[in-house]
């Protein structure tokens, strides 16, 4: 996708090369970028490893462009911190990425615990006693290492950090194009070269309570890039519902979540052996002790190996789910939101009825899983504080100044948040029960 990615002989790029060789970065070879998406798109087997290298390369292109514009005002140190952060930004992802994090979040919600997000795990990896952190510090010092960790866990505060985290950043610019290429879908296309060619830098004013407190430089797109910017926003939005929220992918994620939640309960009671896993299994070790060491021992291969053991265990529910995941016998989706033709009150009543049926064991909790993914195509932000650095800014038609893309583009302005509500059913019996509930509500029956 990027053609040849080279590393020169400078101290900075040699440090980047050494960081790529670290244990924590090499672990990303064993974590796929799109988790279960390859069950739908067989080509989607690319990893977090190659994505992170692509994000570094993209951030380097953006930084080079900014340097060309700013000349002597360019801050080399801040740019290098930004590029290093771009490289390591995904080190904190767990196996199956967002699916795993969602599963842990559900386990913690049931136990009234707060879940550590992958961004915070990334910060711990950079700051902790790790080979990647030591590489950064040995070559560029402890303050540089601290700056990298801080950039990854805070909101953008200048043009350099917005290259790593904003609505128009190196991460998105890589993964939209990469995921589109690897899945083979025709959704998500946009003209990256034209966006880069029309990239400008301007000074924007930051304010709080309508009082100016600072002026900072920010990336701005030229007026001629309007259509390309619209395609970028639309492309990302389309990728979510065509790929990331695909019903088969989400079904597999919900099945894995159910297995992990059940295993979490077993670990709380020290009964993990009922699913055939020993105490020293990396997954059991992490569920029992949430440490950096146990977290870094996890990857996709660990999960697949555990599923192989669980599938032949005496725990019938977990074994059944594991067997089906391994052979792609996924639960079937029922789009409840569409069935009620967008009547939100009916969806709310359905959710309450389903919860009641599960609580009373009318419906087995392992036979029906709920799913409600949503996506805001463009977050409309104000100019308060540092929020302006999160915007996609575009030059006005007369070239005088800039404005938010959502104000400049009728297409983006018309976009709104989209949500879907589905349930996934194990078998014909569960399917019949769900459809009876839906038809009953449509006919005016009380849940």
N, C-alpha and C positions, 0 to 999 in steps of 0.2 A: 504493500500500500504506500509506503514512504520511499520506495526504492532503496538506495543504499544509505544506511545510517552509520556515519563514521565518528570516531572520537579522535581528536587531535592530541598532540603531545603536551598541551598545557597542563599545569598542576591541577586545575579544576576538572578538566575532562578525564584526566587519569584517575582522579579521586572518584569520579562518577563510575568509571570502568571498574575500579576496585569494589565500589558499593554493590554493583551488579553481581560481582562474584561472591558476595557475602551469603551466609547460610539463610538469613531471613529473606533476602531477595530471591534466592534460588528456590525457596519454598513456593513462590508464586507460580513456578512451572507446574505445580501440582494442584493448582486451584483454577478452574475454568472461569472465564470471564462471565459467561451466561448461565452457569449452573446447569439446570435441566433443559435448557433450550435446545440442546442437541437431540432431544427426544422428538422434537418437532422439525427442527432444521439440522439435519445430520452434519452439515459443514461447520456448525457453530461450536467447534471444539477448541477454539483459541483460549489462551490463558491470560491471567492477570499479569504474568511476566512480560509478555510481548506488548500488552496494552500499556504498561508502565513505561517501557522503553519508548513507545510511540508518543506518550504524553510528554516525556522529557524532550524528545525531538521536536514536537510541536511547540513546546514552551521555548525552546531554543530559537525556533524560527520567529516566534512572536517577539522575543527579547531582542533578537538581531534587528528586527524591523523597528522596534522602539529606539534602539541605539542609533540607527541610521537617522531617525527623525530628530532625536534630542541632541545628538552630538556630544559636546563637552558636558552637558547637564546629566548625561546618563550615569546612573549609580551602579557601578559594576558589582559591588558587594551585594546590594539588594537583589540584583538580577540573578546572581549566582545562588543566593539563598532560595529564590523562587524556582530556579531550574532544578536544584537538588530536591526541593519539596515535591516538585512535579514527578520526579523519578520515583520517590518513595511513598507517594500519597496513598497507595493501596496496600501497603504492607500489613495493615491491621485487619484485612478481610479474613473471615473464617472460611471453612469449606462451604461450597455452594453459595458463597457470598451472602446476598441479602436473604436467601431462604434460611440459612443457618441463623443469621442475626434475628430474624423474625421469630424463629423457633425459641431461641434463648429468651427473647423478649416475652413470649407467652409463658414460658416456664417461670420467669421472674415476676410477671404480673400475678400469677396464681400464688406465688410465695410472698407477694408484697415487697419485692426487691427492685432496685433500680438497675437497669441493664446498661452496661458499658458499650457505647457505640464503637463501630470500627475505627472512626476517626481518633477516638481516645486510645484505643489499642495501638494505633499507628504512632501516636505521640509517645506512648510508653516504650515502644520498640526503639524509636530514635533516641529517647532519653536514657533507657535502661542499659544494663550490662549485656550488650549485644554486639555481634561482629559488625553490623552495618553502622551502628552508632559509634563504635570505636574507630572505624575507618574514617568517618567524617571528622571526628575530633582529632585523630592523629594527624590528618592532613591539613585541616583548616581551623582547629582549635575548638575549645568548649563553647565559646560564645556563638560561633557559627552553627554548631550542633544545636544549641538552644534556640537559635533563631529559626532553624528549619522546623523543629518540633512545634514552636509557637505559631508559625505561619499556618500549619496544618490544623490547628485547633482553635483558631480565632477568625473573626470576620476580616475580609480584605480591608486594608488601611492605606494602600497606595497602588499605583499602577502595576507594580511588580507582583504583589500578592493577588491582585485581581486576575492575573494571567493564570493562576493556579485554581482560583475559586471565585466564580461569578457565573452569570448566565451566558457568558461568552468566554469560556476558558479552554485551556489546552486539554483538559480531561474530556469535556463534551466534544470538542472538535476532533479528538481521536476516536472515542468510542462510537459515535454515530456512524462515522465512515467505516470503521473496522467491523462493527456488528452488521452493518448493511452488507458489506462485502462477504463476510463469512456465512451469514444466513442465506444469502442469495436473494433476499427480498428486494423489490424495486422501490420500497418505501424509503423515506429518509434521505433522498438525494439533495445535495446543495452544492453550490460552486465555491469550494474552499479557496481555490487560487484567486478568484475574483474578490472574495472577502479580504484576503491577505493583501492583495494589491491596492485595495481601497481603505486600508487601515490607517488611521491618523491618531495623533495625540493632541488633546486639548486640556486646558485648565478648567476644572469644574469647581463650583462653590459648594461647600458643605455648610449646613445650618442646623440649628436646634431651636425649636420654638420661634421659627422665622428670623432668628438672629444668626448671621454668618459667624462661623468660628474658624474656618480654614479654607484654603484653596489647595487642591491637589490635582495632579495630572492623571488623566484616565484615557483609556482606549476609546476612540470614536470612529465610527464607520462613515465614509464619505457618502454623499447623496446618491451617487451612481450605484451603490451597493444595496439599495432598498429592496429590490426583488430577491437578491441573494440572501439578505437578512431574513426576509419573510420565509423563504424556503428553508432556512436553517431552523427557525422556530417551528414551522409546520412539520419539518422532517423529524425533529426530536419527538414531537407530540405523536406523530403517526407510528414511530418505532415502538413507543410504549404499548399501544393497543394492538399492533400487529405482531410484535415479538415479545417484549418483556412481560406483558399481561396476557399472553396467549393462554387460552383455557386449559390446554393440555399441560403446558409448563406449570401453570399455577396449581393444577391438580396434583402433579408430582410434588410440588413444594409443600402443599397441605398434607400430603401423605407422610413426607419426611418430618414435618412439624409434629404430627401426631406420634410418630415413633420416638422422636427426641423428647417430647413432653412426657410420654409414658416412661421412658428411660430415666428422665429427670426425677420423676416420682419414685422409681425403684431405687435410685441412688440415695435419695433422702432417707429411705428405709433400709439402706444397705442390702438390697435384694437384687442387685444387678446380675447376679449369676443365673437368675431365672430366664434371662434372654441369652444365656450362653457366653456372656462377656466376662473375662477375668478382671480382677481389681486393677491390674496394671494396664488395661486397655486404655489408649490415649483419650478416647471419648469419655469413658467412665472417669478417668483421672480428672479431666477438665470439669465435668459436671459435679464432681465432688469438691474440687478446689479450683477456683477461678484465678489462676496465677498466670503470669506471662509465660512461664516455662511450659505449663500444660496447654496453653492456647497455641503456642508456636508448634506444638507437636501435632496439631490437627491440620488435615488437608483433605481433598476430595477422596484420595485413595484410602485414607483411614475410615471415612464414612462408608465407602463401598465395601471395604473388607468387613466392617462391623455388620453391615446389612447381610452379608453372606452368612455370617455366624447366626445372626438373629433369625434368619429365614428358616433355620432348622431347629430352632429352640422350642421349648415346651410352652412358652408364652404364646397362646394361639392368636391373639389379636395382633401383636407385634410381628409374629412370624408371617401371618397372612399379608400384612402391609409390606413387609420386606420382600416377600416373594413376588408380589405384584409390581413393586418398584423395579426389581431386578429384571423382570420380563416385560416391562412396559404395559402392564394390564392396569391402566389408570382408571380412577373413578371418573364417571361421566358427569359433565356439567349440565346444570339447568340454570338458565339465565332468568332469575326471578324478577329482576328489574324490568326486563323486556316483557315478561309474562303479565306484569301489572301495568304495562304501557305507561311507565313513568309516574304512576301515582305514588308519591312518596309516603302518604299515610298508610297505604296498603303494605308497602315494603316494611315500614316500621312495625305494623301489626303482625306481619309474617315473622319477623325476627323474634318478637316477643313470644309468639305461638311456638316457634321452633325451640326456643330456650326452655319453655315450659314442658314441651314434649320430651326433650333430652333429660331435664331434671327429674321427670316422673318415669323415666326409662321406657316411655312409649316408643321412642326412637333411640337406638343404640348410639352412643357418642362416637363410636368408631365407624358408623355407617354413613354419616352425613357430615361434611365439612363446609364451613362458610368461607366466603371470600368477597372482599369489597375493595378492590384496588381503585385508586383515583389518581388523576394527574392534572395539575394546573399547567397549561401550555406556556404561560408567560406570567411571572410574578410581577405584578404592578407595584412598584415600590415608590415611596416618596423620596424627597431629597433630605430627609432628616438624618443626622449623624453620617455614618459611613454607607448608608443604603445606596447612595448614588453610584458607588463603585460596583454594585451588583447589577446595574442596568445594562441593557444593550442600547447604547447611545448612537444616534445617527445625525449627520449633518442636515440642517434645514435646506430646503430647495434653493434659497437665495445665497447659501453658503455663509450666512452671517454668524450662526451659532449652531447649537445641537439641541436635540430633544430626545425623550424616551421613544423607543421604537413603537411602543403601543399607542403613542400620540401621533406619530408620523404615518403609521400604516393602518389603513382601514381593515386590512386582513387580520393583523394581530389584534387590533382593538375588538374585533368581533369574536375572537376566541374566548371560550369560557371553560372553567374546570369541568372535567368529565369523570364520572364514576360509574362503575358497574357493580351489581350485586348478584353473585352466583352462589349456588350450593353444588357440591360434588357428591354423588351418590355411589355407594358401593355396589349395589345390585338392583334387580328389578323390584324387589320388595321395598327397598328404601325409596326408589324412584316413584313407585305408586303412592307411598305415604306423602311424599312432598307434593305431588300433583293433586292429591286429594285436598291437601291444605290450601293450595293455590286456588283450585276450582271452588272450594267451599267459601273462601273469602270473596271471590268474584261474585258469588251468588248471594252474598250478604250474610253468610253464617258468621257467628261470633267465634273467635279462636278459642 
